[in-house]
Amino acid sequence: MKKLKTIIALATLLITSVVQAQQEPMYGQYIFNNSVLNPAQAGAENVSQWGVLSRFQFVGIDGAPNTNTAYVNLRLPRQLGLAVGLYQDKLGIEEHFQLQADLAYHARLSDRWRLSAGIRGMASNHNFYFRRLQNLQPGDPYFAENINSGIMLNAGAGLLLSSQRSFFGVSMPRVFVKDLQVYDPDNYLFFNEKNRHLFAYAGTNIHMAQSFVFVPSTLFKYADDAPVQLDLNAIFVYDDVFSFGPVMRSNLTDGWVDAVGFLVGLRIAENWQFGYVYEYPTNNLNLVTKQTHEISLRFIWGRERDRFRSPRYFL
């Protein structure tokens, strides 16, 4: 059974590799809520919002990643911002819960530009449900108990440079490397490492006509022992009511495009926004799955009337 345990550990590592070492929540709608990427985004707009989001990745594969999020992003007095998020990530037998809080300060550099700095504190918990696995030998002690990491603390930081039309951000959401290791007296049983991630992103708003805005943006992602990724979005917005455009997720390490799809956003009421992303994998995963879905619902308040038709699309 030790061989079987080794096979399971290797299979877990393989699944992690297939989803590109996904240890931070992955989203297609980051353009609408960049606080998930960068603590400096807390209160970056003169509005506040709360929202929920669910991402169902690689639908049809057992144990594929599933992410659920609830968050609030608040603009505070004295150029401060606060964002709080609760995240649940599932991948195979692993389930990850994380509570994080961001505090940001926004300093005006000129009439056009503003520099924001943010810090993040987080508490997370990992569970590995070995008892859910099918066991070929009933009573095997290696499968008798699940594994719980306990509460793990970490911190992050980020910077944001923004104007009325453009934005540039860089962040490290998780500063400290954490290793989860479980041993018996004689054997190495399981290993999971929480690596550092570096995010860099940029975008701009281009007014094409009185009611149309074109919002190109890009997101660069780097993590130790994982492929370097680059996301590209090209979103067209009509009258702050309807948004639509293509999205692409690429793997720069191996030189291919991992997924293509589209984003749809709809203002369904004065303060309510609905979002949807569809992605189609263009790598070998399309042999077993054809789809990833992501849906979101946001409530926005505190927006000034004269800016309602011309927002900055990176909150």
PLY file of the C-alpha trace (Angstrom):
ply
format ascii 1.0
element vertex 315
property float x
property float y
property float z
element edge 314
property int vertex1
property int vertex2
end_header
0.00 0.00 0.00
3.00 2.30 0.31
3.32 2.08 -3.47
-0.33 3.00 -3.82
0.20 5.95 -1.50
3.11 7.10 -3.65
0.98 6.81 -6.78
-1.74 8.94 -5.20
0.78 11.58 -4.12
2.20 11.68 -7.65
-1.30 11.89 -9.11
-2.06 14.85 -6.86
1.10 16.59 -8.02
0.18 15.82 -11.64
-3.27 17.35 -11.25
-1.66 20.42 -9.73
0.71 20.61 -12.68
-2.13 20.28 -15.18
-3.91 23.30 -13.72
-0.61 25.20 -13.73
0.13 25.15 -10.03
-3.03 27.05 -9.21
-2.43 28.21 -5.65
-3.96 31.67 -5.93
-7.58 32.07 -7.05
-7.81 32.29 -10.86
-10.38 34.60 -12.43
-11.37 35.80 -15.88
-13.20 38.87 -14.50
-10.27 40.45 -12.71
-10.85 43.65 -14.72
-13.97 44.26 -12.60
-12.41 43.34 -9.25
-8.64 43.69 -9.19
-8.59 43.61 -5.40
-8.32 39.83 -5.69
-4.92 40.40 -7.32
-3.60 43.45 -5.53
-4.26 44.81 -2.01
-3.55 48.31 -3.36
-6.90 48.09 -5.21
-8.81 48.36 -1.91
-10.87 51.54 -2.23
-9.14 52.50 -5.50
-12.39 53.98 -6.84
-14.72 56.62 -5.39
-17.30 53.86 -5.03
-17.79 50.76 -2.92
-18.99 47.33 -3.90
-19.68 43.86 -2.65
-20.04 40.77 -4.73
-19.95 37.00 -5.15
-18.20 34.94 -7.80
-18.00 31.27 -8.74
-15.59 29.69 -11.23
-16.09 26.15 -12.53
-12.88 25.19 -14.29
-12.44 22.26 -16.71
-16.06 21.10 -16.43
-16.36 17.34 -16.89
-13.11 16.37 -15.16
-13.54 14.78 -11.73
-11.79 16.88 -9.11
-11.34 19.89 -11.40
-10.78 23.29 -9.73
-13.81 25.12 -8.35
-13.52 28.56 -6.72
-16.15 30.47 -4.77
-15.68 34.01 -3.49
-17.54 36.60 -1.45
-15.96 40.02 -1.00
-16.51 43.67 -0.11
-14.39 46.61 -1.31
-14.91 49.90 0.52
-13.76 53.45 -0.09
-12.92 55.02 3.30
-12.20 58.61 4.41
-8.66 60.02 4.51
-7.67 58.39 1.19
-7.95 54.89 2.64
-9.56 51.75 1.30
-10.53 48.41 2.83
-11.28 45.12 1.11
-12.26 41.84 2.78
-12.65 38.54 0.95
-13.57 34.95 1.78
-12.36 32.32 -0.69
-13.01 28.61 -1.09
-10.86 26.64 -3.55
-11.38 22.96 -4.36
-8.98 20.77 -6.35
-9.31 17.00 -6.20
-9.20 15.93 -2.58
-7.82 19.31 -1.49
-10.06 22.04 -0.12
-8.68 25.46 0.75
-10.39 28.23 2.74
-8.91 31.71 3.01
-9.97 34.91 4.76
-8.04 38.01 3.77
-8.19 41.72 4.54
-6.52 44.52 2.55
-5.77 48.06 3.65
-4.63 50.63 1.07
-3.61 54.28 1.03
-4.07 56.40 -2.11
-1.72 59.37 -2.59
-2.25 61.93 -5.34
0.91 62.55 -7.40
-0.56 65.14 -9.77
-3.85 66.26 -11.25
-3.88 63.10 -13.37
-1.98 60.38 -11.51
-2.35 58.66 -8.17
-0.12 56.11 -6.43
-1.70 53.51 -4.16
0.02 51.13 -1.75
-1.67 48.24 0.00
-0.90 45.51 2.50
-2.72 42.23 3.04
-3.16 39.91 5.97
-4.63 36.44 5.52
-5.51 33.29 7.40
-5.98 30.04 5.51
-6.75 26.40 6.15
-6.12 23.31 3.98
-7.90 20.00 4.16
-6.88 16.84 2.29
-9.77 14.37 2.27
-8.01 11.02 1.82
-11.08 9.19 3.10
-12.94 10.24 -0.04
-10.57 8.23 -2.21
-11.52 4.73 -3.28
-9.38 2.33 -1.29
-8.38 -1.02 -2.74
-7.58 -2.35 0.72
-10.24 -1.66 3.35
-8.77 -0.63 6.67
-5.55 0.78 5.22
-4.36 3.25 7.90
-2.99 5.65 5.27
-6.56 6.36 4.17
-8.19 6.25 7.59
-7.69 9.92 8.42
-7.96 13.19 6.57
-5.21 15.80 6.88
-5.79 19.33 8.16
-3.11 22.02 8.03
-4.53 24.10 10.87
-4.58 27.89 10.57
-1.78 29.29 8.42
-0.99 33.02 8.45
0.56 35.00 5.62
0.85 38.53 4.25
0.98 40.32 0.91
1.63 43.75 -0.58
1.13 45.68 -3.80
1.37 49.00 -5.66
-1.01 50.66 -8.11
-0.37 53.64 -10.40
-3.59 54.97 -11.92
-5.12 57.86 -13.78
-8.64 58.52 -14.98
-7.97 56.36 -18.04
-5.07 53.99 -17.34
-3.76 51.70 -14.61
-0.57 49.77 -13.83
-0.36 47.36 -10.91
2.16 44.97 -9.37
1.65 42.75 -6.35
2.86 39.76 -4.38
-0.32 38.49 -2.68
1.58 35.88 -0.65
5.01 36.90 0.65
5.99 33.93 2.81
6.51 30.41 1.42
4.63 27.75 3.36
5.31 24.00 3.28
2.75 21.43 4.36
4.47 18.16 5.19
3.15 14.99 6.80
5.43 12.13 7.82
5.16 8.81 9.52
8.25 7.59 11.45
9.85 6.00 8.37
8.27 7.36 5.23
7.64 10.60 3.37
3.87 10.76 2.87
2.68 14.05 1.43
3.99 17.43 0.42
2.32 20.63 -0.72
4.10 23.96 -1.11
2.49 27.38 -1.19
4.76 29.37 -3.48
5.11 33.09 -3.95
3.20 34.61 -6.86
3.99 37.82 -8.70
1.22 39.64 -10.57
1.73 42.56 -12.93
-1.13 44.06 -14.93
-2.06 47.11 -16.96
-4.92 48.49 -19.01
-6.54 51.60 -20.38
-9.91 53.03 -21.38
-10.21 54.25 -24.96
-13.35 56.25 -25.76
-14.36 55.28 -29.29
-17.67 57.16 -29.44
-20.09 58.90 -27.12
-21.38 55.64 -25.67
-18.59 53.13 -26.48
-15.43 52.46 -24.50
-12.72 49.98 -25.50
-10.84 48.48 -22.54
-7.74 46.43 -23.45
-5.90 44.92 -20.48
-3.22 42.35 -19.73
-2.23 40.31 -16.68
1.20 38.69 -16.19
1.54 35.88 -13.62
4.73 34.31 -12.31
5.17 31.62 -9.65
8.09 29.38 -8.72
7.95 25.95 -10.38
4.96 26.90 -12.55
4.53 28.09 -16.15
4.66 31.83 -16.74
1.19 33.01 -17.79
-0.13 36.02 -19.68
-3.82 36.91 -19.93
-5.20 39.30 -22.53
-8.64 40.93 -22.51
-10.20 43.22 -25.12
-13.53 44.42 -23.74
-16.00 46.72 -25.48
-18.42 48.57 -23.20
-21.64 50.23 -24.30
-23.07 53.00 -22.12
-21.94 51.23 -18.93
-24.81 48.79 -19.54
-23.38 46.01 -21.68
-19.81 44.68 -21.89
-18.46 42.08 -24.28
-15.09 40.96 -25.61
-12.59 38.15 -26.16
-10.25 36.80 -23.49
-7.10 34.72 -23.89
-4.95 32.83 -21.40
-1.45 31.87 -22.59
1.43 29.75 -21.32
4.66 31.64 -22.06
6.91 28.92 -20.65
5.78 26.31 -23.17
4.91 28.79 -25.91
1.24 28.08 -26.46
-2.22 29.51 -25.84
-3.94 27.66 -23.00
-7.49 28.97 -23.40
-9.65 31.37 -25.40
-13.13 32.63 -24.65
-15.27 35.67 -24.08
-16.54 37.92 -21.28
-20.06 39.32 -20.95
-21.14 41.98 -18.47
-24.64 43.36 -17.98
-26.04 46.08 -15.72
-29.33 44.49 -14.65
-30.42 47.35 -12.35
-29.19 50.77 -11.26
-26.58 49.31 -8.90
-26.41 45.63 -9.91
-23.87 44.15 -12.34
-23.84 40.58 -13.70
-20.77 39.01 -15.28
-20.06 35.79 -17.17
-16.91 34.29 -18.70
-16.62 31.26 -20.95
-13.23 29.69 -21.70
-12.32 26.89 -24.10
-9.00 25.09 -23.46
-6.74 25.01 -26.50
-4.08 22.74 -24.99
-4.30 18.97 -24.47
-7.03 19.43 -21.87
-9.55 19.87 -24.70
-9.38 16.10 -25.17
-11.30 15.68 -21.91
-13.05 19.02 -21.34
-14.38 21.80 -23.54
-15.42 24.46 -21.07
-14.75 26.64 -18.07
-17.54 28.88 -16.71
-17.36 31.85 -14.37
-20.28 33.91 -13.07
-20.39 36.96 -10.80
-22.89 39.33 -9.26
-21.87 42.74 -7.85
-23.66 45.55 -6.04
-22.06 49.00 -6.45
-22.96 52.10 -4.48
-21.67 55.61 -3.88
-21.07 56.38 -7.56
-21.42 60.02 -8.52
-24.10 60.74 -11.04
-21.91 62.66 -13.48
-19.44 59.78 -13.67
-21.93 57.00 -14.05
-21.59 56.90 -17.85
-17.81 57.14 -17.84
-16.34 54.85 -15.17
-12.83 53.44 -14.94
-13.09 49.74 -15.66
-10.57 48.30 -13.28
-12.27 48.39 -9.88
0 1
1 2
2 3
3 4
4 5
5 6
6 7
7 8
8 9
9 10
10 11
11 12
12 13
13 14
14 15
15 16
16 17
17 18
18 19
19 20
20 21
21 22
22 23
23 24
24 25
25 26
26 27
27 28
28 29
29 30
30 31
31 32
32 33
33 34
34 35
35 36
36 37
37 38
38 39
39 40
40 41
41 42
42 43
43 44
44 45
45 46
46 47
47 48
48 49
49 50
50 51
51 52
52 53
53 54
54 55
55 56
56 57
57 58
58 59
59 60
60 61
61 62
62 63
63 64
64 65
65 66
66 67
67 68
68 69
69 70
70 71
71 72
72 73
73 74
74 75
75 76
76 77
77 78
78 79
79 80
80 81
81 82
82 83
83 84
84 85
85 86
86 87
87 88
88 89
89 90
90 91
91 92
92 93
93 94
94 95
95 96
96 97
97 98
98 99
99 100
100 101
101 102
102 103
103 104
104 105
105 106
106 107
107 108
108 109
109 110
110 111
111 112
112 113
113 114
114 115
115 116
116 117
117 118
118 119
119 120
120 121
121 122
122 123
123 124
124 125
125 126
126 127
127 128
128 129
129 130
130 131
131 132
132 133
133 134
134 135
135 136
136 137
137 138
138 139
139 140
140 141
141 142
142 143
143 144
144 145
145 146
146 147
147 148
148 149
149 150
150 151
151 152
152 153
153 154
154 155
155 156
156 157
157 158
158 159
159 160
160 161
161 162
162 163
163 164
164 165
165 166
166 167
167 168
168 169
169 170
170 171
171 172
172 173
173 174
174 175
175 176
176 177
177 178
178 179
179 180
180 181
181 182
182 183
183 184
184 185
185 186
186 187
187 188
188 189
189 190
190 191
191 192
192 193
193 194
194 195
195 196
196 197
197 198
198 199
199 200
200 201
201 202
202 203
203 204
204 205
205 206
206 207
207 208
208 209
209 210
210 211
211 212
212 213
213 214
214 215
215 216
216 217
217 218
218 219
219 220
220 221
221 222
222 223
223 224
224 225
225 226
226 227
227 228
228 229
229 230
230 231
231 232
232 233
233 234
234 235
235 236
236 237
237 238
238 239
239 240
240 241
241 242
242 243
243 244
244 245
245 246
246 247
247 248
248 249
249 250
250 251
251 252
252 253
253 254
254 255
255 256
256 257
257 258
258 259
259 260
260 261
261 262
262 263
263 264
264 265
265 266
266 267
267 268
268 269
269 270
270 271
271 272
272 273
273 274
274 275
275 276
276 277
277 278
278 279
279 280
280 281
281 282
282 283
283 284
284 285
285 286
286 287
287 288
288 289
289 290
290 291
291 292
292 293
293 294
294 295
295 296
296 297
297 298
298 299
299 300
300 301
301 302
302 303
303 304
304 305
305 306
306 307
307 308
308 309
309 310
310 311
311 312
312 313
313 314
